[in-house]
Amino acid sequence: MPNTVMSSFAHNFLGRAPVWYKQVILLFLLVNPVAYYLLGPGFTGWMLIGEFIFTLAMALKCYPLLPGGLLAVEAMLIGLTTPDAVYLEVLTNFPVILLLMFMVAGI
């Protein structure tokens, strides 16, 4: 049983995913803003695509929607996209998003 807020957060972060996977996702979340400012938005965008593909590749071990969503929100927060662009993409691709969610849930 976690005793502090931080240990509780660490225990509950990404649910029952393996610890190494949680650490990799945290590494992604920490490296992306640094890469954005040091390497530019083009390279960081490709990094984010690779990271998202990694989360999908790990779908049999870990539920990929949470880390994928964290990466998407981070991309918006560091300035790789705008909330309006995200809204339009979600609106346009909502059937595909639902299909992906139910397929992953079925796995």
N, C-alpha and C positions, 0 to 999 in steps of 0.2 A: 504494500500500500504506500503510495507516494506521500511524503511528509510535507513537502513544500510546493509552492505554486510551480516553480520551475521543474521540479521532478515530476509533478503531475502532467505538465505540458509535454515534457519529453516522453513520458510513458504513453500518453494518448495521441501524440503526433503521428498521423497517418495510420492509426489503428494498429492492426496486428502485423504490419509489414516487418520484415527482418530489420534488425538494427543497422546493418550495412546499407540497406536501401534507404533508410531514413537519413543516414549520414550523407549518402550521395546526393539526395534531393536537397538537403541543407547546403551542401557544397555548391550545387548548381545555383541555389538562391543567393548565396553569398558572392559567387564569382561573376554572375551576370552583370550586376551594376558596375563592377570594376572593369569588366571587359567592355562594357558600353562606353565608358569614359576613356579607356586607354586604347581600345582597338576600333572603336566606331560602331555605328548602328548596323552596317552591313554584315560585318563579321559576327557581331553578337546575335543578329537575327538568325544566321545560319547555325550558330551554337544552340540557340533555343529550339530550332527545328530538330537538331540532333538529340537534344535532351528530351524533347517530347516523343520522338521515335523510341528512345530508350525506355520511357515510361510505358509505351504501348508494347514494346517487346517483352517487358516484364509482367505482362497482364496475367499470366498463369500463376505467378508468385504473389503479385501485389495488385490491388485494385488501382488502375491507372488514372481514374478521373480526378482524384484529389491532387496528386502532384501535377498533373497536366493543367488543372485549373489554377494552381499556385503559380506555375510558370506563365500562364496566360495573363494573370493579374499582374505579375511582376513585369511582364513586357509592357503592359499599359502604364504601370507606375514609373518605369524608367524612361518612358517616352518613345518606345518603338512603334506605338500605335495610339490612336485616340479612342475615347469611349464611344464616340459616334461610329467609328469604323468597326469596332467590336460589335456594337448593336446591330449594324447592318449585316455583318457576316453571320451572326447568330440567327438573325431573322431569316436570312436567305437559306442557311444550311440547317435549320431546325429539324427537318425530317432525318437528315443524316446523323445529327447529334443524337436524336432519340434512338435511331437504329444502333448506333455505336454503344449507347448506354445499355440497351437491352441485350445486345450481343455479349458485351463484357459481363453483364450480370448473369447471363446464362452459362458462361464459362466457369 
